[in-house]
């Protein structure tokens, strides 16, 4: 049985895809890459790894190693088989201590790559050999080194990583520092872009290098997921009682480490430990749907149907995540609306703007559920990506039931819902009969209990 709103139609309801495009892409993507734990172990041993960023970003692979483990032989390997620029990612405090200032006052690079003035150690002759570049790298991580021990300009290019690493900026610079830190080493790395002939190496070449030299290959996206899963990122900032038309509950405001503008909220009704698997909804913010009751989407309907269901049971939780427009932000979502007015569907519009179909990440929401003490939930969603997030997260929270929420069918949102079903794999079960809601009482009010959907 599922939750549904009244006055729905049945003509658009067709069986969903057996497996969502997202689920299929996750499986193929993870099969292509090594586990993050393998990469961390290699870094700790002084071996390089191959790190790939997003196809929508630089779409390149870099050799990455820990600065603390650098040898002339390692540098020679990276510059011989990588052939790109050799750089040394470090944290801001080290850059400040050694007076490694930005190369330019105004950084106009596409991704604001944070180069400092290049340096050599004062003992180097030319600074360009693998041995001398390794010597400069070791000097930079040596606590005894002073600013005057480095000459400027030189042949080694330090990069200043952002505090918070890949959780703040999804770049190779931050990935290098994160991997060294996770390996228990000093937070500094060395990287070299990998080229193939006159072009940047593609995935096939990167896989070939990985297999030839037995090097782990990982993605920055997977490193982000790993950190979200293994580090405690959320903390309670405020909590209060909140009476609503759905019943009395508690509202809890959270902060997210390294993300000062991200303040998710949990609305909790009843005592969650009173039931084995309470109803839970992880809801991404939708200003137009939640506040303005837009008919373009079903977000607002899903929000209130979920709150009604939790209110009827008297126990459950709704997690509200600031992920407007499937993660692209409000302004970009409005631009996507304009493209939809010209004939594109919701997925095509996101792609035309240079975004993936769905950029949302549920790691923070899962950490909030863990903070609330939940181990089993009945998840209110039509979206298999949310269920997949529980499966691959490692948080130890089990989804015992996926409970669909079917919004009222309106002409304005027909194509949107069909696109979610056909392109995003949302499960929109054919439970609605023509002329009304099969789960409603004679006065039109929903009387649905939330049941297991097999």
C-alpha positions as CSV (number, residue, x, y, z in Angstrom):
1,X,0.0,0.0,0.0
2,X,1.2,3.5,-0.6
3,X,0.4,7.1,0.2
4,X,-1.5,9.0,-2.4
5,X,-3.4,12.3,-2.8
6,X,-6.9,12.5,-4.1
7,X,-8.2,13.2,-7.7
8,X,-5.3,11.3,-9.4
9,X,-5.4,9.8,-12.8
10,X,-4.2,6.4,-13.9
11,X,-3.3,7.0,-17.6
12,X,0.3,8.1,-16.9
13,X,1.1,5.2,-14.5
14,X,3.3,2.7,-16.2
15,X,5.8,0.2,-14.7
16,X,9.0,1.8,-13.6
17,X,12.3,0.7,-14.9
18,X,13.7,-2.5,-13.4
19,X,16.8,-0.6,-12.4
20,X,17.3,3.1,-12.4
21,X,19.9,4.7,-14.6
22,X,21.5,6.0,-11.4
23,X,21.8,2.5,-9.9
24,X,23.2,1.1,-13.1
25,X,25.8,4.0,-13.4
26,X,26.8,3.6,-9.7
27,X,27.4,-0.2,-10.2
28,X,29.5,0.3,-13.4
29,X,31.3,3.3,-11.9
30,X,32.3,1.4,-8.8
31,X,33.4,-1.6,-10.8
32,X,35.8,0.7,-12.7
33,X,37.5,2.0,-9.6
34,X,39.3,0.7,-6.6
35,X,38.1,0.9,-3.0
36,X,39.1,4.1,-1.1
37,X,40.7,1.9,1.5
38,X,43.0,0.4,-1.1
39,X,44.2,3.9,-2.1
40,X,44.8,4.9,1.5
41,X,46.9,1.8,2.1
42,X,48.9,2.5,-1.1
43,X,49.5,6.1,-0.1
44,X,50.7,5.0,3.4
45,X,53.2,2.6,1.7
46,X,54.6,5.4,-0.4
47,X,53.0,4.2,-3.6
48,X,51.2,6.5,-6.1
49,X,47.5,6.2,-6.9
50,X,45.5,7.5,-9.8
51,X,42.8,9.9,-8.9
52,X,40.1,10.9,-11.4
53,X,37.8,13.9,-11.1
54,X,34.3,14.5,-12.5
55,X,33.7,14.2,-16.2
56,X,31.9,17.6,-16.0
57,X,35.0,19.2,-14.3
58,X,38.5,18.8,-15.7
59,X,37.9,15.1,-16.5
60,X,41.5,14.2,-15.9
61,X,43.5,11.7,-14.0
62,X,46.4,12.6,-11.8
63,X,49.1,10.5,-10.1
64,X,48.9,11.4,-6.4
65,X,51.3,10.4,-3.6
66,X,52.1,11.6,-0.1
67,X,54.8,14.3,0.2
68,X,56.2,12.7,3.3
69,X,57.0,9.5,1.3
70,X,58.5,11.1,-1.7
71,X,61.7,9.7,-3.2
72,X,63.6,10.7,-6.4
73,X,62.4,7.4,-8.0
74,X,58.8,8.2,-7.2
75,X,59.1,11.6,-8.8
76,X,60.8,10.2,-11.8
77,X,58.0,7.7,-12.2
78,X,55.3,10.4,-12.0
79,X,56.9,12.8,-14.5
80,X,57.9,10.0,-16.9
81,X,54.5,8.3,-17.0
82,X,52.3,11.3,-16.2
83,X,54.2,14.0,-18.2
84,X,52.0,16.8,-16.8
85,X,52.9,19.5,-14.3
86,X,54.4,18.3,-11.0
87,X,52.7,20.1,-8.1
88,X,52.7,19.9,-4.3
89,X,49.3,20.4,-2.5
90,X,49.7,21.8,1.0
91,X,47.4,23.4,3.6
92,X,47.1,27.1,4.1
93,X,48.9,27.2,7.5
94,X,52.1,25.6,5.9
95,X,51.9,28.0,3.0
96,X,51.7,30.9,5.4
97,X,54.6,29.7,7.6
98,X,56.9,29.3,4.5
99,X,55.6,32.6,3.0
100,X,54.4,30.8,-0.1
101,X,52.2,33.5,-1.5
102,X,49.7,33.2,-4.4
103,X,51.2,33.3,-7.9
104,X,48.7,36.0,-8.9
105,X,46.5,38.5,-7.0
106,X,43.4,37.7,-9.1
107,X,43.0,34.1,-10.0
108,X,41.0,33.8,-13.2
109,X,41.6,30.1,-13.9
110,X,38.4,28.2,-14.6
111,X,38.6,26.2,-11.3
112,X,40.7,28.8,-9.4
113,X,43.6,26.4,-9.1
114,X,45.5,27.8,-6.1
115,X,49.1,28.0,-7.4
116,X,51.8,29.7,-5.3
117,X,55.0,31.1,-6.6
118,X,57.1,28.1,-7.6
119,X,60.1,27.3,-5.5
120,X,63.4,25.3,-5.2
121,X,65.3,24.4,-2.1
122,X,68.3,26.6,-1.6
123,X,70.7,23.7,-2.0
124,X,69.5,22.8,-5.5
125,X,71.6,23.6,-8.6
126,X,69.0,23.8,-11.3
127,X,66.0,22.4,-9.4
128,X,64.6,20.6,-12.4
129,X,65.9,17.0,-11.8
130,X,63.8,14.4,-10.1
131,X,66.3,14.3,-7.2
132,X,66.2,18.0,-6.7
133,X,62.4,18.3,-6.9
134,X,62.1,15.4,-4.4
135,X,64.6,17.3,-2.2
136,X,62.4,20.5,-2.4
137,X,59.3,18.5,-1.5
138,X,60.9,17.0,1.5
139,X,62.2,20.4,2.6
140,X,58.7,21.9,2.5
141,X,57.3,19.3,4.9
142,X,60.3,19.5,7.2
143,X,59.3,21.5,10.3
144,X,62.9,22.9,10.4
145,X,62.6,24.6,7.0
146,X,62.3,28.4,7.1
147,X,61.1,30.8,4.3
148,X,64.6,31.7,3.4
149,X,65.5,28.1,2.7
150,X,63.4,28.3,-0.5
151,X,64.3,30.3,-3.5
152,X,61.8,31.9,-5.8
153,X,61.0,31.3,-8.6
154,X,61.8,27.7,-8.8
155,X,60.6,24.5,-10.5
156,X,58.2,23.0,-7.9
157,X,54.6,24.4,-7.9
158,X,52.9,24.3,-4.4
159,X,49.1,24.4,-4.4
160,X,47.1,25.6,-1.4
161,X,44.3,23.2,-0.6
162,X,41.1,24.4,1.0
163,X,40.4,23.6,4.6
164,X,37.9,20.8,4.7
165,X,39.4,19.1,1.6
166,X,37.2,17.5,-1.0
167,X,34.1,18.4,1.1
168,X,34.8,22.0,0.2
169,X,36.3,21.8,-3.2
170,X,36.2,18.6,-5.4
171,X,39.7,19.0,-6.9
172,X,42.9,17.0,-7.1
173,X,44.6,19.5,-4.8
174,X,42.3,18.7,-2.0
175,X,42.2,14.9,-2.8
176,X,46.0,14.8,-2.4
177,X,45.9,16.4,1.1
178,X,42.9,14.3,2.1
179,X,44.5,11.0,1.1
180,X,47.8,11.8,2.9
181,X,45.8,12.7,6.0
182,X,43.7,9.6,5.9
183,X,46.9,7.6,5.6
184,X,48.1,9.1,8.9
185,X,50.8,11.2,7.2
186,X,51.5,14.9,7.1
187,X,48.7,16.7,5.2
188,X,50.7,17.3,2.0
189,X,50.9,15.5,-1.3
190,X,52.4,15.6,-4.7
191,X,50.5,15.2,-8.0
192,X,51.2,15.1,-11.7
193,X,48.6,15.2,-14.4
194,X,48.5,12.2,-16.8
195,X,48.8,12.9,-20.5
196,X,48.4,10.6,-23.5
197,X,50.2,11.9,-26.6
198,X,49.1,15.5,-27.2
199,X,45.9,15.2,-25.0
200,X,44.9,14.5,-21.5
201,X,44.6,10.8,-20.8
202,X,41.2,9.3,-21.1
203,X,39.6,6.6,-18.9
204,X,40.9,3.8,-21.1
205,X,44.5,5.0,-20.8
206,X,44.1,5.5,-17.1
207,X,42.8,2.0,-16.6
208,X,45.8,0.7,-18.7
209,X,48.3,2.5,-16.4
210,X,46.4,1.3,-13.3
211,X,46.6,-2.3,-14.5
212,X,50.2,-2.2,-15.9
213,X,51.7,-0.8,-12.7
214,X,49.1,-2.3,-10.2
215,X,48.1,1.1,-8.9
216,X,44.7,1.8,-7.3
217,X,42.5,4.1,-9.3
218,X,39.8,6.1,-7.4
219,X,37.4,9.0,-8.1
220,X,37.1,12.2,-6.2
221,X,33.4,11.6,-6.0
222,X,34.0,8.3,-4.2
223,X,36.5,10.0,-1.8
224,X,33.8,12.5,-1.0
225,X,31.3,9.7,-0.2
226,X,33.9,8.0,1.9
227,X,34.6,11.0,4.0
228,X,30.9,11.7,4.4
229,X,30.4,8.1,5.6
230,X,33.4,7.8,7.9
231,X,33.6,11.3,9.5
232,X,31.1,12.9,11.8
233,X,30.1,16.0,10.0
234,X,26.8,17.1,11.6
235,X,26.3,18.7,15.0
236,X,23.1,20.0,16.7
237,X,23.0,23.8,16.9
238,X,19.4,24.4,18.2
239,X,16.4,22.5,19.3
240,X,12.8,23.5,20.2
241,X,9.3,22.1,20.5
242,X,7.1,22.8,17.4
243,X,3.3,22.5,17.3
244,X,2.1,21.9,13.8
245,X,-1.2,21.0,12.1
246,X,0.2,17.4,11.8
247,X,0.9,17.2,15.6
248,X,3.4,18.2,18.2
249,X,7.0,17.6,17.4
250,X,10.6,18.7,17.9
251,X,12.6,20.7,15.4
252,X,16.4,20.3,15.4
253,X,18.7,22.6,13.5
254,X,22.1,21.2,12.4
255,X,25.4,22.5,11.3
256,X,27.6,20.7,8.8
257,X,31.4,20.7,9.3
258,X,33.2,22.6,6.5
259,X,29.9,23.8,5.0
260,X,28.9,27.0,6.9
261,X,25.9,27.7,4.7
262,X,24.4,24.2,5.0
263,X,21.9,24.0,7.8
264,X,19.7,21.0,7.5
265,X,16.7,20.5,9.8
266,X,15.1,17.4,11.4
267,X,11.4,17.4,12.5
268,X,10.8,14.6,14.9
269,X,7.4,13.4,16.2
270,X,7.0,11.1,19.1
271,X,9.7,8.9,20.6
272,X,11.7,7.3,17.8
273,X,12.8,4.4,20.0
274,X,9.2,3.4,20.6
275,X,9.0,1.6,17.3
276,X,11.4,-0.7,15.6
277,X,11.3,1.1,12.2
278,X,9.6,4.5,12.2
279,X,8.5,6.3,9.1
280,X,11.2,8.6,7.7
281,X,11.2,11.1,4.9
282,X,14.5,12.7,3.6
283,X,13.2,15.7,1.7
284,X,15.3,18.0,-0.5
285,X,14.2,21.7,-0.3
286,X,12.0,23.0,-3.1
287,X,11.2,26.7,-2.7
288,X,8.7,26.7,-5.6
289,X,7.0,23.5,-4.6
290,X,7.2,23.6,-0.8
291,X,6.4,27.3,-0.3
292,X,4.6,28.4,-3.5
293,X,2.8,25.1,-4.1
294,X,4.1,25.0,-7.7
295,X,2.3,22.6,-10.0
296,X,5.5,22.0,-12.1
297,X,6.6,19.3,-9.6
298,X,5.3,17.0,-6.8
299,X,7.7,18.2,-4.1
300,X,5.2,20.2,-2.0
301,X,2.6,17.4,-2.2
302,X,5.2,14.8,-1.1
303,X,6.3,17.0,1.8
304,X,2.9,17.3,3.2
305,X,1.8,13.8,2.5
306,X,4.9,12.6,4.4
307,X,4.1,14.9,7.3
308,X,0.4,13.6,7.3
309,X,1.6,10.0,7.4
310,X,4.1,10.6,10.2
311,X,1.4,12.6,12.1
312,X,-1.1,9.7,11.8
313,X,1.4,7.2,13.2
314,X,2.4,9.7,15.9
315,X,6.1,8.8,15.5
316,X,8.6,9.4,12.7
317,X,11.1,12.0,11.3
318,X,11.4,14.3,8.4
319,X,14.9,15.4,7.4
320,X,14.9,18.6,5.3
321,X,18.1,19.1,3.3
322,X,19.0,22.3,1.4
323,X,19.4,20.7,-2.0
324,X,17.3,22.9,-4.2
325,X,16.7,21.7,-7.8
326,X,18.2,18.3,-7.2
327,X,21.3,20.0,-6.0
328,X,21.9,22.8,-8.6
329,X,20.5,25.6,-6.5
330,X,17.4,27.9,-6.9
331,X,18.7,30.2,-9.6
332,X,19.9,27.4,-11.8
333,X,16.6,25.6,-11.2
334,X,14.7,28.7,-12.5
335,X,17.0,28.7,-15.6
336,X,16.1,25.0,-16.0
337,X,12.4,26.0,-15.9
338,X,13.0,28.4,-18.7
339,X,14.5,25.6,-20.8
340,X,11.6,23.4,-20.0
341,X,9.3,26.1,-21.3
342,X,11.2,25.8,-24.6
343,X,10.5,22.0,-24.7
344,X,13.2,20.3,-22.7
345,X,12.3,17.9,-19.9
346,X,13.7,18.3,-16.4
347,X,16.7,16.0,-17.0
348,X,17.5,17.5,-20.4
349,X,17.4,21.0,-18.9
350,X,19.9,20.1,-16.2
351,X,22.2,18.6,-18.7
352,X,21.9,21.6,-21.0
353,X,23.0,23.8,-18.1
354,X,26.1,21.7,-17.6
355,X,24.9,19.7,-14.6
356,X,24.2,16.0,-14.0
357,X,20.6,14.9,-13.9
358,X,20.8,14.6,-10.1
359,X,23.5,16.2,-7.9
360,X,22.0,15.4,-4.5
361,X,24.0,13.7,-1.8
362,X,22.2,12.0,1.1
363,X,25.3,11.5,3.3
364,X,24.4,14.4,5.6
365,X,20.8,13.2,5.9
366,X,22.0,9.7,6.9
367,X,24.3,11.2,9.5
368,X,21.3,13.1,11.0
369,X,19.3,9.8,11.1
370,X,22.2,8.2,12.9
371,X,22.4,11.2,15.3
372,X,18.7,10.5,16.0
373,X,19.6,7.0,17.0
374,X,17.8,5.2,14.1
375,X,18.9,1.8,12.9
376,X,15.9,0.7,10.9
377,X,13.5,2.9,8.9
378,X,10.5,2.7,6.6
379,X,11.5,5.2,4.0
380,X,8.9,7.5,2.4
381,X,10.2,7.9,-1.2
382,X,9.6,6.9,-4.8
383,X,13.3,7.4,-5.5
384,X,15.6,4.4,-5.7
385,X,18.7,6.7,-5.3
386,X,17.7,7.3,-1.7
387,X,17.4,3.6,-1.0
388,X,20.7,3.0,-2.7
389,X,22.3,5.7,-0.5
390,X,21.4,3.6,2.6
391,X,22.8,0.5,1.0
392,X,26.2,1.9,0.0
393,X,26.7,4.4,2.9
394,X,28.0,2.1,5.6
395,X,26.0,4.0,8.2
396,X,24.3,0.8,9.4
397,X,20.8,2.0,8.9
398,X,18.5,-0.5,7.2
399,X,15.5,0.4,5.0
400,X,13.0,-2.3,5.9
401,X,10.3,-0.8,3.5
402,X,10.3,1.7,0.7
403,X,6.9,3.5,1.0
404,X,5.8,5.3,-2.2
405,X,4.2,8.8,-2.1
406,X,2.0,9.3,-5.1
407,X,1.1,13.0,-5.6
408,X,-2.0,14.2,-7.3
409,X,-1.8,13.9,-11.1
410,X,-2.1,17.4,-12.7
411,X,-1.6,18.3,-16.4
412,X,1.1,20.8,-15.5
413,X,3.3,18.1,-13.9
414,X,2.5,15.1,-16.2
415,X,5.8,15.3,-18.2
416,X,7.8,16.0,-15.1
417,X,6.5,12.8,-13.4
418,X,6.9,10.8,-16.5
419,X,10.5,11.9,-16.8
420,X,11.2,11.0,-13.2
421,X,9.7,7.6,-13.8
422,X,11.4,6.9,-17.2
423,X,14.8,8.6,-16.9
424,X,15.4,8.7,-13.2
425,X,13.9,5.3,-12.3
426,X,11.4,6.6,-9.8
427,X,8.9,4.0,-8.7
428,X,5.5,5.3,-9.4
429,X,3.2,2.4,-8.8
430,X,-0.1,2.0,-10.6
431,X,-2.3,2.2,-7.5
432,X,-4.6,5.0,-8.6
433,X,-7.9,4.4,-10.3
434,X,-9.6,6.9,-12.5
435,X,-11.9,9.4,-10.7
436,X,-10.3,9.4,-7.3
437,X,-8.1,8.0,-4.6
438,X,-8.4,4.3,-3.8
439,X,-7.1,5.0,-0.3
440,X,-9.6,7.8,0.6
441,X,-12.7,7.8,2.7
442,X,-16.1,8.8,1.4
443,X,-15.5,12.4,2.4
444,X,-12.3,12.5,0.3
445,X,-9.8,12.5,3.1
446,X,-6.9,10.1,2.9
447,X,-7.3,7.2,5.3
448,X,-4.2,5.3,4.1
449,X,-2.1,3.6,6.6
450,X,1.5,3.2,5.6
451,X,2.1,-0.4,4.6
452,X,4.8,-2.6,3.2
453,X,5.1,-2.3,-0.6
454,X,6.7,-5.5,-2.0
